[in-house]
Amino acid sequence: VVAGYKRLHFLGDKKQLTLIFLALVSITGGLRLLFIFTSFSRLPLGDSTTIIFSSPVLVMLFSICILKEHCGIFRICAGASLLTGVILIAKPPFIFGTGDGNYDFLGYILVCMACFMSALGIVLTKKISKKVEKTVILFYLGIAYVICGSVGLFTAGQPSIPALWEWGLASGISVLGVVQQYCLIYAVTLESPARVTIVRQMQIVLAYIVQIFMFDVMPMWSDMLGAALVLATVVIITFEKQIVQARCCTKVDKEAQTKEQEAQTKEEEANKEQEVEKEQEANNEIEVEQGDVEKSEKLVD
């Protein structure tokens, strides 16, 4: 409705590559939704959550390959810290060994594909963000959600007629999902996908706040530690530019100091050489004077 009201073009700049990327963004968005809900029904929630929330690592890799972004040690450390926090929170059975021993290979493939689709979709969104309007991207994502959601409902789900309050709750979730997706697309147009996905993991901390105050459920110490890691990572990555600039300024200052020291050393060496030359000249003059005195004495004799 918004795109139609603004009379936006639904094909972007009409270039073939843009249309391909737009189609891929829609397909990855729809498949991500299908894979997430299918994997939730087959795997422990901790395993699914851990793998899905590890998407910033893949986003960094795709950003390097597709967007040609620089990924330094700072972002690598941020990704590792975030992944550690997610693992501490989710406590996946395949790491902590708390499962029942049944390994659902298809379930893990589905959740890994969901993580892959999420990372690829957000990077491709960044790729076309300056050529296609945000509302147009959201429109095609909505179509993909409806198609993939319907396929999942009639193939892997059990269609039914829920109660009226469930319809209201589902409608509220849908509206919030649309707002969340629009904000995500808007954020990607302004910032790096890697930074956006890392900051998005702040939802883990917010979920614990809701859990404590609304449901009166206290998290474990490992959950608190993991949430603290996630929060610290989000805060640090928010000030990435300032930290990197400060480091660069420090390096520049050190290089400038080194150059000044080298220049001072060269000046001191040059001054020493000049002093040595002056001493040699003075000694030569003294020797010449002494020679003249000796000659004059001989002549007098």
Salt bridges, closest charged atoms under 4 A:
GLU69 OE1 - ARG75 NH1 3.40
ASP104 OD2 - ARG42 NE 3.08
GLU191 OE1 - ARG195 NH1 3.08
GLU191 OE2 - LYS241 NZ 3.75
ASP223 OD1 - LYS91 NZ 2.56
GLU240 OE2 - ARG75 NE 2.84
GLU240 OE1 - ARG195 NE 3.27
